[in-house]
Amino acid sequence: MEEQTYMLPEELSIYEVTDVYQELRVLLESEQKLVLDASAVEEIDSAGIQLLVWFSRWAENRGIDSPIIAMSDKVAHFQSMFSMHWTSAGGSNE
């Protein structure tokens, strides 16, 4: 299965999440393995966190171990704060 990486935008807030969600839904219809790169995310709010949780659950249900392959410090902070598992030991947290 071919892997496709979706680069999340610099801002992942309530104002951008709907557009990102719609783009992800279209990509998820393909048979490719989809992973997220969150290394550029500098602003994130609860809507952005919800999107990441939703995507992580989608990926987990399909056997994708590392749904987020890279994270900015902001995303890594929220991952730690909420004790979420979005990357495997092999994932890079930038």
Protein Blocks (a to p, Z undefined) as FASTA:
>chain_A
ZZddddddfbdcfklmmmmmmmmmmmmmpmbdcdddfklpmbdcfklmmmmmmmmmmmmm
nopablbfbdcfklmmmmmmnopafbdfkbccZZ
